[in-house]
Amino acid sequence: MEGLFQPMHLLVIFFIALLIFGPKKLPELGKGIGEGFRSLKEGMKDKPVETTNTAASTSAPTTPKKTPGRNSSPSPPANRPRSS
């Protein structure tokens, strides 16, 4: 056995898909799958590549400055009842 999908296997899969979806729906299904793969490929291409810089990683980590009187997580006011 040379490969997972040999030509005979692909013909059987195509014939089963033709029986299930019919000749009118098969081109639409193929078009949808192709567009999905294309958008996935473009999404992978647009993703920025993160590089690690050894000089930057050895420096001291920076912490964001907090403003006094503000919490990082919002909470409801104490004098109002919570609504469900």
TORPA-4810 file (N, C-alpha, C, O; in nm, 3 decimals):
<nodes>
NODE_1_0.085_-0.117_0.000_0.000_0.000_0.000_0.090_0.123_0.000_0.166_0.146_0.094_M
NODE_2_0.080_0.200_-0.105_0.172_0.312_-0.124_0.127_0.439_-0.054_0.210_0.508_0.005_E
NODE_3_0.002_0.471_-0.059_-0.047_0.595_0.002_-0.184_0.574_0.063_-0.250_0.473_0.041_G
NODE_4_-0.225_0.671_0.139_-0.354_0.662_0.205_-0.469_0.675_0.104_-0.565_0.598_0.109_L
NODE_5_-0.459_0.772_0.014_-0.564_0.793_-0.085_-0.511_0.756_-0.223_-0.442_0.835_-0.288_F
NODE_6_-0.544_0.639_-0.266_-0.510_0.595_-0.401_-0.623_0.638_-0.494_-0.731_0.671_-0.446_Q
NODE_7_-0.601_0.638_-0.625_-0.705_0.684_-0.718_-0.839_0.609_-0.702_-0.945_0.670_-0.714_P
NODE_8_-0.835_0.480_-0.677_-0.959_0.404_-0.660_-1.034_0.449_-0.535_-1.157_0.456_-0.535_M
NODE_9_-0.960_0.480_-0.427_-1.023_0.528_-0.304_-1.093_0.661_-0.329_-1.205_0.683_-0.282_H
NODE_10_-1.026_0.751_-0.401_-1.085_0.881_-0.430_-1.211_0.869_-0.515_-1.307_0.943_-0.495_L
NODE_11_-1.211_0.775_-0.610_-1.331_0.754_-0.692_-1.448_0.702_-0.608_-1.561_0.745_-0.628_L
NODE_12_-1.421_0.614_-0.515_-1.526_0.561_-0.428_-1.581_0.673_-0.339_-1.702_0.684_-0.321_V
NODE_13_-1.493_0.756_-0.284_-1.537_0.867_-0.199_-1.621_0.965_-0.281_-1.724_1.012_-0.233_I
NODE_14_-1.578_0.996_-0.403_-1.653_1.087_-0.489_-1.790_1.029_-0.523_-1.889_1.102_-0.524_F
NODE_15_-1.797_0.899_-0.552_-1.923_0.836_-0.586_-2.020_0.838_-0.467_-2.139_0.864_-0.485_F
NODE_16_-1.969_0.812_-0.347_-2.055_0.816_-0.227_-2.106_0.958_-0.203_-2.223_0.978_-0.172_I
NODE_17_-2.017_1.059_-0.219_-2.059_1.199_-0.203_-2.163_1.236_-0.308_-2.257_1.310_-0.278_A
NODE_18_-2.147_1.185_-0.429_-2.244_1.212_-0.535_-2.380_1.152_-0.501_-2.483_1.214_-0.526_L
NODE_19_-2.381_1.033_-0.443_-2.508_0.969_-0.403_-2.574_1.045_-0.289_-2.697_1.060_-0.287_L
NODE_20_-2.494_1.092_-0.193_-2.552_1.158_-0.075_-2.602_1.298_-0.109_-2.715_1.333_-0.075_I
NODE_21_-2.519_1.379_-0.174_-2.552_1.519_-0.196_-2.621_1.546_-0.329_-2.689_1.648_-0.342_F
NODE_22_-2.605_1.461_-0.425_-2.667_1.481_-0.556_-2.580_1.566_-0.647_-2.490_1.636_-0.600_G
NODE_23_-2.607_1.559_-0.777_-2.522_1.631_-0.873_-2.535_1.783_-0.867_-2.445_1.854_-0.911_P
NODE_24_-2.646_1.834_-0.814_-2.664_1.979_-0.809_-2.594_2.041_-0.689_-2.545_2.153_-0.697_K
NODE_25_-2.589_1.970_-0.577_-2.530_2.024_-0.455_-2.379_2.005_-0.449_-2.311_2.078_-0.377_K
NODE_26_-2.325_1.910_-0.522_-2.182_1.878_-0.513_-2.092_1.995_-0.553_-1.995_2.021_-0.483_L
NODE_27_-2.120_2.069_-0.662_-2.034_2.185_-0.694_-2.040_2.294_-0.587_-1.939_2.357_-0.557_P
NODE_28_-2.159_2.316_-0.529_-2.172_2.415_-0.422_-2.093_2.373_-0.299_-2.029_2.456_-0.234_E
NODE_29_-2.096_2.245_-0.268_-2.022_2.193_-0.154_-1.872_2.208_-0.176_-1.799_2.248_-0.085_L
NODE_30_-1.826_2.177_-0.296_-1.684_2.192_-0.328_-1.639_2.337_-0.323_-1.529_2.368_-0.276_G
NODE_31_-1.725_2.427_-0.370_-1.694_2.570_-0.366_-1.683_2.619_-0.222_-1.591_2.695_-0.189_K
NODE_32_-1.774_2.576_-0.137_-1.771_2.616_0.004_-1.647_2.566_0.075_-1.586_2.638_0.154_G
NODE_33_-1.610_2.441_0.048_-1.490_2.385_0.110_-1.365_2.458_0.061_-1.275_2.486_0.139_I
NODE_34_-1.361_2.489_-0.068_-1.247_2.562_-0.124_-1.233_2.701_-0.064_-1.122_2.744_-0.033_G
NODE_35_-1.345_2.771_-0.048_-1.341_2.904_0.013_-1.298_2.897_0.159_-1.227_2.985_0.207_E
NODE_36_-1.339_2.792_0.228_-1.297_2.775_0.366_-1.148_2.754_0.378_-1.083_2.814_0.464_G
NODE_37_-1.093_2.668_0.292_-0.948_2.646_0.293_-0.873_2.774_0.257_-0.769_2.804_0.316_F
NODE_38_-0.925_2.848_0.160_-0.860_2.972_0.117_-0.857_3.074_0.230_-0.754_3.138_0.252_R
NODE_39_-0.968_3.090_0.302_-0.971_3.186_0.412_-0.882_3.141_0.527_-0.821_3.224_0.595_S
NODE_40_-0.874_3.011_0.550_-0.784_2.960_0.654_-0.639_2.989_0.617_-0.560_3.029_0.702_L
NODE_41_-0.606_2.969_0.490_-0.470_2.995_0.443_-0.435_3.143_0.457_-0.325_3.177_0.500_K
NODE_42_-0.529_3.232_0.421_-0.506_3.375_0.435_-0.494_3.416_0.581_-0.413_3.502_0.615_E
NODE_43_-0.573_3.355_0.668_-0.566_3.385_0.810_-0.433_3.343_0.871_-0.379_3.411_0.958_G
NODE_44_-0.381_3.232_0.824_-0.250_3.188_0.873_-0.140_3.280_0.822_-0.041_3.302_0.891_M
NODE_45_-0.158_3.333_0.702_-0.057_3.421_0.643_-0.056_3.557_0.713_0.050_3.617_0.729_K
NODE_46_-0.173_3.606_0.756_-0.185_3.738_0.818_-0.138_3.739_0.963_-0.113_3.846_1.018_D
NODE_47_-0.125_3.624_1.024_-0.086_3.616_1.165_0.058_3.664_1.180_0.147_3.613_1.113_K
NODE_48_0.081_3.763_1.269_0.218_3.811_1.288_0.303_3.706_1.358_0.257_3.635_1.447_P
NODE_49_0.427_3.699_1.317_0.519_3.602_1.375_0.587_3.666_1.494_0.646_3.773_1.483_V
NODE_50_0.580_3.600_1.610_0.644_3.652_1.730_0.786_3.597_1.736_0.808_3.476_1.730_E
NODE_51_0.882_3.688_1.749_1.020_3.647_1.762_1.068_3.681_1.901_1.028_3.782_1.959_T
NODE_52_1.153_3.597_1.954_1.209_3.623_2.085_1.347_3.682_2.068_1.429_3.631_1.992_T
NODE_53_1.371_3.788_2.139_1.499_3.856_2.134_1.571_3.826_2.266_1.518_3.857_2.372_N
NODE_54_1.688_3.768_2.260_1.758_3.729_2.383_1.799_3.851_2.463_1.803_3.844_2.586_T
NODE_55_1.831_3.963_2.399_1.869_4.083_2.471_1.749_4.140_2.546_1.764_4.189_2.658_A
NODE_56_1.632_4.135_2.487_1.513_4.188_2.552_1.466_4.097_2.665_1.411_4.144_2.764_A
NODE_57_1.487_3.968_2.650_1.440_3.875_2.753_1.529_3.877_2.876_1.484_3.836_2.983_S
NODE_58_1.653_3.922_2.865_1.742_3.925_2.981_1.725_4.053_3.061_1.771_4.059_3.175_T
NODE_59_1.661_4.155_3.005_1.640_4.279_3.079_1.530_4.259_3.182_1.455_4.161_3.177_S
NODE_60_1.523_4.353_3.276_1.424_4.343_3.383_1.284_4.357_3.326_1.262_4.440_3.238_A
NODE_61_1.188_4.277_3.374_1.052_4.287_3.323_0.988_4.418_3.367_1.011_4.467_3.477_P
NODE_62_0.908_4.473_3.280_0.839_4.597_3.312_0.699_4.565_3.357_0.633_4.477_3.302_T
NODE_63_0.653_4.638_3.457_0.517_4.620_3.505_0.439_4.746_3.474_0.493_4.856_3.487_T
NODE_64_0.315_4.734_3.434_0.236_4.852_3.403_0.207_4.931_3.530_0.184_4.874_3.637_P
NODE_65_0.208_5.064_3.517_0.180_5.150_3.632_0.030_5.155_3.653_-0.046_5.168_3.558_K
NODE_66_-0.012_5.144_3.778_-0.153_5.151_3.812_-0.188_5.293_3.854_-0.111_5.360_3.923_K
NODE_67_-0.304_5.336_3.813_-0.348_5.468_3.855_-0.416_5.454_3.989_-0.491_5.359_4.010_T
NODE_68_-0.392_5.545_4.082_-0.453_5.534_4.215_-0.604_5.553_4.209_-0.655_5.638_4.135_P
NODE_69_-0.673_5.473_4.287_-0.818_5.486_4.297_-0.896_5.411_4.191_-1.019_5.422_4.188_G
NODE_70_-0.832_5.336_4.105_-0.903_5.261_4.001_-0.867_5.115_4.012_-0.750_5.079_4.024_R
NODE_71_-0.967_5.031_4.010_-0.947_4.887_4.010_-0.934_4.840_3.866_-0.988_4.901_3.775_N
NODE_72_-0.862_4.731_3.846_-0.849_4.677_3.712_-0.974_4.603_3.668_-1.001_4.594_3.548_S
NODE_73_-1.051_4.550_3.765_-1.173_4.479_3.727_-1.294_4.561_3.770_-1.301_4.606_3.885_S
NODE_74_-1.388_4.581_3.681_-1.506_4.660_3.717_-1.597_4.580_3.811_-1.615_4.460_3.795_P
NODE_75_-1.653_4.651_3.908_-1.746_4.588_4.001_-1.869_4.676_4.012_-1.860_4.797_3.991_S
NODE_76_-1.985_4.617_4.044_-2.107_4.698_4.054_-2.099_4.791_4.175_-2.031_4.759_4.273_P
NODE_77_-2.167_4.906_4.170_-2.168_4.997_4.285_-2.228_4.929_4.407_-2.317_4.845_4.395_P
NODE_78_-2.179_4.966_4.523_-2.223_4.902_4.648_-2.364_4.941_4.686_-2.432_4.863_4.752_A
NODE_79_-2.411_5.061_4.648_-2.542_5.105_4.693_-2.656_5.060_4.603_-2.772_5.080_4.639_N
NODE_80_-2.629_5.000_4.486_-2.734_4.953_4.397_-2.750_4.801_4.409_-2.650_4.730_4.420_R
NODE_81_-2.873_4.751_4.408_-2.891_4.606_4.410_-2.853_4.547_4.274_-2.874_4.611_4.170_P
NODE_82_-2.800_4.428_4.275_-2.761_4.361_4.150_-2.884_4.310_4.079_-2.977_4.259_4.141_R
NODE_83_-2.884_4.325_3.949_-2.995_4.274_3.869_-2.957_4.141_3.809_-2.842_4.120_3.771_S
NODE_84_-3.052_4.051_3.801_-3.025_3.917_3.748_-3.047_3.909_3.602_-3.028_3.803_3.542_S
</nodes>
